[in-house]
């Protein structure tokens, strides 16, 4: 499988998950985890993103590959919930990543004045 095909499939997976999250955020709080989290408000969503980010960092520090994958999946999922709560589409983030592709991180930081 080519790198381009893999990238397209990954983007499709993220889009499909984002669509599911978008549908569920409007449901009654007892209908799904996403609905319950969304109804608790942005602070609850952001707290969960922070928790998952910490768990991903600790998993990476611990060096257990399976845990890194598991915790990163949780982080990405909750990041998608955050995007939906913020009214930001996954395509906007993917477009930004595409814009940065092939550009040095040092050049990117310099362009922002950092």
N, C-alpha and C positions, 0 to 999 in steps of 0.2 A: 504494500500500500504506500502511495506517495505521501510526502510530507503535506502537500496541499490538500489531499483527500482527508488525511487525518485531521488537519486544521479545520476543514469544513465540517467534518463529523463532530468535532469538539464544539464548534460554534453552534451547530444544530442542537446538540445536547443541552447546552446552556440556554439557548432560546426556548426549547421545549420546557425546561424546568422553570424558566422565568414566566412563561405563559401559564403554567400550572399555578405558580405562586400568585400571579396577578388575579387569576380566577378565584383562588381560595381566600385572598385577603378580604374580599367583599362578603364572604359567608358569615353566618352566625358564629360567635366565638367558640361554641361547643362543636362545630362542624369539622374543624381540622386544627392541627398545630399552628399552621400559618395564620389562620383566621384568629386564633386565640392570641398569638403573639402580636399581630397587627392591631387588634383591639386594645391591647395593653398600651399601645402608643410607641412613638419613636424612641423614647428613652429605654424602654424594654428591649426594643430591637437592637439598639446600639450597645446596650449592656451585653446582649447575647453575642454580638459580633466580637466585642472585646474579649469575652470569655473564650470563644472559639479560637481567636487569634493567639491567646496565651497558651491554650492547649496545643495548638499546632507548633508553636515555638518550643514548648516543653517536649513534645514528641520528637521534634528534630534534634533537640539537644540530647535526648535519650538514645537516639540512633536506631530506633526500631522502625524499620521501613514500613511495615504494615500500619503501625500507629500514625506515622507521618501521613500516609495516604488517607486513613480514616479521618484524622483530625482536619486535614486540609479540605476534604470533602465537606465536612461540617462547616468549616470557615467559608468556603465558596457558597454553600447553600444559604447560610445566614447573610452573607454579603448580597446575594440576590434578593433576599427578603428586604434588606436595607435599601437596595436600589428601587424595588417596587414601592416601598414606603416613601421614598424620596421623589418618585415620579421620573426616575431615570431608567432608560431602557438598556438592556444588555447590549444592544447594537451600538449605543453611544460609547460604551466602554470598549467594545471590540474595535470600533473605528479608531479610538484613541490608541489602542495597542497597535493596530495596523499602521497608524501614522508614525509611531515610534520605531517600528520594525526596521532593523538595519541601521539605526542611528545609535551612535555611541551614547551611553548613559552620561558620560562626562560632558559631551556636547549638549545633550538635553538639559542638564543642570545649568550649564553656562548660558544657554538661551533663556533660562528663567532667572538669571542673575544670581544664582546660588554659588 
